[in-house]
Amino acid sequence: MQLASRRNGHLRGKFNVAVAALACLVLAAGCKTERADVLPALGADIRQTSTSGISSGAYMAGQFQIAHSELVVGAAIIAGGPYGCAESLFADVMPGPGSTFLNISKAINGCMLNALQLWGVPNPRLLAERVHRLAERGKIDGVEHLRRDRVYLFAGKEDRTVVPPIVTAAFEFYKELGLPEANLAHVTDKSAGHAFVTEDRGGACDKSGKPYVVDCDYDQAGALLAHIYGPLKPRSTAIGGSFLAFDQRPFTQGFNSDHGLSDYGVVYVPEMCARGGCRVHIAFHGCAQNRAAVGDAFVEETGFARWADTNSLVVLFPQTATAAMNPQGCWDWWGYTGRAYLTREAPQIETVYRMLKRLGAPRASS
C-alpha cells in the first residue's frame, strides 16, 4: 500500500478531478479538495494506545481514555479539565438544545474560567462518581482498567483561556478514580499561554493564539510520551516516516451529519510501523486548531513524528469540522452531538475507535 501521500512533513493538497472542478465553477464556490488515501491496516498493537490533547482536545483525550480504558494505557491533558465537567445538573431533564445551552454555559464559566467556585464546579469527587455510574450501566469500560493508567497534566502559567485551577481539578479527579499519585505528572512551571508547548517551534511562549503552538524550550510531546510509556529512545534527527491524509467519512457511517468531524484526517506512519506491531498515539487538536484553521501546524510542529520514528508509534491526528453549533471546530465535550457524548456510543468517540480498529487490523499481504 502506498503510504506516502506526504513525506517528510509536507501534505499534498490537490484539486479534484475535472468533473469536480467543473461543478465548482457551476456552483460559483471555492472547491479545493484534498486527495486522501484509505486509512491503512497496519497490524498495530491497539492495546497499548495512548491519547493526548489540548483544550477541547484535552477533554476528548480524557473522554476517549475513560470510554475505552481497556485499550488506553495513558493520556495527556493539556489545558483541560476533568471528564464530564460541562455536564449540567439539568441535562437529563432538559434534552435537546436546552441541555446543550446549559452545558456550554457551564463549560465556559465552570470548566475554563473557574468562575463557578461557589457552586463547587468542577467537583472531582462528584465527577468520579459519575464515571462509576456510567461504567455500571455499561456505557464506558470498567473503572478498574483506569487505575493502571499514567496521566500527564499541563497548565501554562500564562493561560487565561483554561486557567490552571481547572487542570488541578483534573489532577484531583484522577486521584478520586484511584490512580496512584506516582502515575500522575502535573506540570505547572512553564510560562506558557493557551497552547501546545515545544522546544523550538511556534510563537512566543506566553502567546495564546493561532496556531496555538509555542516555543518554551520544553519538548512537551517527548515529555508526555515518556511519562505514559516510560523511557524513550532518542528522537530522530529528521522525520523519516510518512504523513498520510486519509478519508474520515467511512468511519462516520451510521451517524447524523452533525457529528462534527471533517472529511479528512491525518496519520503519521514511521517506516518501521508500515511492517506492523507498533503502538498508537491519538493526538487531538484544540479549538480553532484543526487543519482548516491552522494548516498543518498541529500535525507537524508539535514534535510527535520524530519521537514516533524511534519508539514504534503510529500517531493518529483525527480532525473536526466547523458548524453553526461549533464555529471553532472544538471536540464535543459539552454535548453538541447528543446526550451520549461522554460514552462509547458518542459519534466522535466511536468514529475514532473505528479508526483505531482499522490501524490494528492485519496488514494486507504484499
N, C-alpha and C positions, 0 to 999 in steps of 0.2 A: 504494500500500500504506500502511496506517495504521501509522506508526512509534511513535506516542506512547502506548504503554501506561503510560508515566510520562513526565512532562515536568518540567523544572526540579528534578530531584533527588528526586522522590517516587514510588517504585514503588507501584503499587496492588495489594495482595494482596486477593483476593476469595474468598468462599466459592463452592464449586462449585454447580452447579445442584441443584434439589430432590431429584433421584434420588440423587445422591451424598450429599447431606445426610442423606437417609433411611437410606442404607447406613451412614453414620457412627453414627447412633443405634442401628441394629440391632447394629453391632459394638461399641458402647459405647467408641468411640475418638474422640480429637480428630482431625478431618479437615479442617482449613483448607487449601484447595487454591488455589494461585495461578493466576490466569488468565494464560496465556502465549501469545504470538504465535509465528508461524513466524519463524525467523531469516531476515532479508531478503537477497535477492540485490542487491548494491549496485554491482557492477562495480568493486570495489576493486582497487587495484594490489597484489596479494599478493606480488609480487617485491620489495617494499620493506617487508616485515614485520619487526617487532622484538618482543622479549619482555622481560618483567621479572617478578620475583617475590621474595617474602620467605620465608625459612625453607624449608620444603618446596617452596614455590612458586619459590624461587631455584633449587633443584635442578632443578625441572621446566622453568624458563625455560632453563637450560643444556641440559637433555636435548632439549627441542624444538628449540633452536637447532642443536645438533650433528646431530640426526637429519635436519633439513630445512634444512641450511645453504645449499642452492641458493636458497631463498626468504628466509631470515632474514639481515638485514644487521647486526644487533647485539642485544645482550642486557644486562640489568641484573641482577646477582647481589647481592641484599641479604640479609645474614646467612645466607649459604650457602657451600658448598664446591664442589670440583671434580666434574665429571661422573664417575659410576661410583664415587664414593668409598666407598659402602657395600658394594660387591661383595666378598664373602668369597672367600678363596683356595679354599675347598672348595665353592663354589656349584655348579660344574659336575659334581662327583662326588656331591653330596647333594641331588638335586632335591626339590621339594615343600616341605612345612612346615619340614623340617630346614634347608634352604637359607635360607628366609625368616627363621628364628630366628637363624642365624648372621649374616645380613646386618643385621638390626635391632640386634643386639648391637654389631656393628662401627659401624653408623651412629651410635649414641648415644655410644660411647666413643671412636671414632676420627674421626668426621666432625661432631661437635657440641662435645664436651668436649676433644678432642685429648688423650685420656688414653692413647693407644697409641703415643706418640712413639718408644719403644724399638723398636717393630715397623716404624717408618718409615711410619706411616699418618697422613694421606694422603701418598702419594708421587706428586708431579705428573708425573715422568718416566714411571713405570710406567702411570699412568692415561692419559697421552697416547699411549703405545704401544698401549693397548687401543683407543683411538679409531681408530688406523690399522688395526688388525686388523679391527674391525667394518666400516670403510669398504671394506677389501679384500674382505670377504665380501659386500658389497652390502647390509648391514643398516642403514647410515646413508649419507647423502650424502657425496661425496668431501671429504676434509680440505682440499683446495685452496680450496674455497669459503669456509672459515672465515677464511682469512688476511687477507681484506679487512675483516672484521667489526670493529666498535667495541664494546667491552665496558666497562661501568661496574660497579665492585665497591664494596660498602659494608660496613664493620664499625663498629658502635657501640662506643664505649669502655666503656660500662657493660653490654654484652651478656654475660650469663653462660650463655645457652642455646646459642648458637653462638658460640664465642669467636673473637676476631679472628684468631688464627693459622690457623684453618680458612679464612677468607676470603683470607688471604695465600697459602695453598696453591692456591686457585682462580686467583689472580693469576699465580702461577708456572706453573700448568697451562696457561693460555692462552699464555704465552710459550713453553712447550715445544711447543705446536702451531704455532708460527711466527708468531703475531700480533706485529706491531711494538709495542714498549712505548708508542709515541706513540698507539696505538689503545686503550690501556687507561687507565681512570681508577680509581684506588684510593683511596677516601675513608675516612680513619681518624680524623679530627679532631673528630668530633661526639660529645658525651657522651650518646649515645642508648642506651636499652636494646634489647631484642629487639623491634623494631617498625619500621613504615614511618614515615618522618620527614616532617613537613610544616612549613610556615611559621607556621601559626596555628590548626591543628586538632588535636584529640586531647588526650591526657593529658600529664602532666609528661614532659619529655624523657627522663629516665633510667628511666622506667617500663617494665617488661616484664610485660604482662598485657593481657587483653581491653580494647579491640578491637585491640590491637597497632598503634595509630596514635598518634603522639606529636608534640607541638609543640616543635620545636628551633630555630625561627626559620630554617629551611632548607627550601627547596622542592625536595624530592627528585624528584618527578615531573618538574618542569621541568629539573632538572639532568641526569637520566638521559636524557631525550628529546633534550636539546641535545647531549649527548655522542654519542649514536647518530646523530642526523640533522644535526647542525650547528646554526648559529644559528637560533633560532626567532622567529616573530613574537610580540609581547607577548600574554600570555594574555587571554582575555575577562574582563570585569569581573563578569559573571554567566553562569551556564550557559545556553546558547542552544539546545542540541540536545535530544535525547530519549534517556532510558534505556528500553530495551526488554527486558522479561523474555521469554525465549524457551524453547521446549521443547528440551531437550538429547537427549531419548530417540531421535529419528530418527537421530541421529549415532552412537549406540551399538549400532545393529543389527548382529548377527553376533557380538557378544561375550557371554560369560557374564555373569550378573547381578552377579558380584563385580568389575566394572570400577571400582567406587569413585566413580562420578560421580552427581551429583544429577540430579533430573528437570529442573531449570530452571537456566539461566544468564542472564547479562545482557550486553547490548551497548549501548554508547553511540554514537549516530549524530548528529554535528553536522549542522546544516541543509545545509551545502554538500555533505556526503557523501551525502545522500539522492539527489543527482544523479549520483553515481558518480565514480570516479577517485581516491579517497583511499587513503592507505596504511593499514595495520592494525598496531595495537599490541596484543599479548596480555598481560594483566596477571594473573598467578597469585597468588592469596591464599596465606596461610600456614596452618599447622595451627591448628585452633580459630579460624579467621578466615573461614570461609565464611558465607553469609548465614544459615544455620540457627543459627550460633553468635553472630554479632555484628550481625545485621541488615545494613543497607546501609553500614556504616562503611567497609569497604574500598572498595566501589564508589564511594561519594560523597565521602568525606573525604580521600582520598589526593591529590586535585587533578588527576587526569588529564583530566577533562572540559573544564576551562577552557583547557588547552593544546590539546586536540583541536579545540576550536571554531575556533581561528585558524590551525591548522597542518595542516589536511587529514588528520586522523587519525580512523579508527574505532577504538574501544577495546573489545576483547572481554574479558569477565570470566567465563571458564568456572568452574564450581563443582563441588566434590567433595561426597560424602556420607560419613556415618559408617558404620562396620561393626564387627563383632567384631574383625577383624584390624586395624582402623584407627579406633579410637574417637575420635580427634581430627580426623578428616576431612583428613588430610595427603595431599598428592600422592604418588604412588608413586615414591620414589627408593631403595627397598630391595627391591622385587620382590614385593610382596604381590599384584599382579595376574598374576604369572607371570615366567618367565625372560626374556622378550623386553622387559622394562620399559624398557630403555635405547634401544631401536631404533624404526625407523619402524613396526614391527608391534605395538608396545605398545598396549594398549587405550586408554589415556589420550592418548598422543601421536597415534594415528590418529584418535581422536574429535575432538580439537581441530583436527587437519589437515582433517578433513571440514568442520568449522565454517568454517575459513579459506577453503576452496574455495567454500563457499556464499556467503560475503561477496564473493568475487571473481567469482562468476557474473554474466553480463549481467543488467542490470535488466529487469524486465518492462515492456512497453510500457504507457504510461498511457492 
